[in-house]
Amino acid sequence: MAHIFNECQNYGFEILDDGIYNNKGVKLGQVGCTNGNWWVKRRYSVQQQYSNSVLDAVLSLSIVDTSLAEPAHKYLQHRPLEQLTTEELQQLLSAEAANCEQLLDLSFEQLTAQNWQRLREPVTA
């Protein structure tokens, strides 16, 4: 737990009972260690993803931080893919994934026709 706390402090994150939050009070997810294996669970994910270290786990939460990714996402979506750096492309993909994961948490009644269309679109990699 001390390792998690130290890494969270490096990013200005706060650990509360139900997860890790950024400095704007937005829940980012959870980080833990089970049987010597580090894992991260992002706020909209239902499963844990294994990580190489506590540093990598907390770092991955900072990438999903939509309060940081959304402004970059809005700017980057209008640039040609060939001009994006690897980091910018990762930010763009992370923001899009976070937005789609948010839709999965909505009830059927809350989804608009546009939301349904986004969820039906095939994922290309």
N, C-alpha and C positions, 0 to 999 in steps of 0.2 A: 504494500500500500504506500510505503514511503517513496518508492521509485515512481509510482504513478503521480503522487503529490508533487514531487520535484519536477517532473516533466511538465505537468500542468502549469506549474508556476512559471516555467520558461515561456509559455505561450499566453500567460495571463488568464488561464482557465481556472474555474472554481469547481471543486468536487463537493457535491451535495449527496444526500442519501440515495437519490434515484438516478444519479449520473453526473456527467461532466458538462459544465455550462461555460459559454464564452462570457466576455465582460459586458455583453448587452443582455444577459439573462436568457439567451437562447440555448436550449439543450442540444448538445452535440452528439452525445451517445455515452457509451460505457467502455471502460478498459479494465481488463483483469488478467489473472494468471491462474491457470488450472493445470495441475500436475507438471509444473515447470514450463508450460506453453502459454505465451502471451496471446491475447485475443482482443479484438475491438468489435464493438457492436454499435453501428451508427444509429442515430435517433429514429430513422424510418425503416430500419432493417429488422427482420424477424430472426436473423441468424447471426452467429458470431463468425468473424473471419480471423483466422490465425495470423499472427504477426511475428516477425523475427525478433523484435525487442519492444520494450515499453516505449522507447523513443519513436519507433516506427508506428506503433499503435496510436500514440497521442498525435503524432504528425499527421496521420491519416484523418483524424478528427478535424484538424485545422484546415485541411483541404476541403472537407465537406461543409465547413462553416459557411452557410449561405449568406450570412451578413457580409462576408468578405467576397464570396464567389459571384453573387448576383450582379454587382456593378461591372465586374470583369466580364461576366457572361453576356451582358447586354452589349458591351463594347465589342467583344470578340466575335459574336455571332454574325457581325456584318463584315468581317474580314475574310479574305480567301484562305482556305485551309493551308495552302502552300506557304503562306506567310506566317503561320503560327509556330511558335516554339513548342517544344515538347511540354513544357510547364503550362503554357497558355492553352494548349489542346486538352491537357488533363483538367484544368480549371473548367473549361467549357463542358467537357464530358461529365465531370462531377456535379456541376450545377444542373445539367439536364437530368442526370440520374436522380438527384435529390428531388427535383420537381416532379418527376414521374412517380417516385416512391411516395411522395405526399399524396398523390391522387389515389394510391392504393389504400390509404387510410380513411378515405371518405366513404360514406354510405352511398348506396345506389341513388338515393334521392338527391344527394348533393352534387352528383356529377352532371356537368353540362354536356351537350352534344359534342362540343369541342374537346372536352376532357375524354370522352369515350373514344373519339377519333385518335387522340394521342396515344391512348392505351392500346388501341388495335394496330397501330403502325408497327411494322416489323423492326426489330432491332438489328442494325447492321454494324459489323465490327471490322 
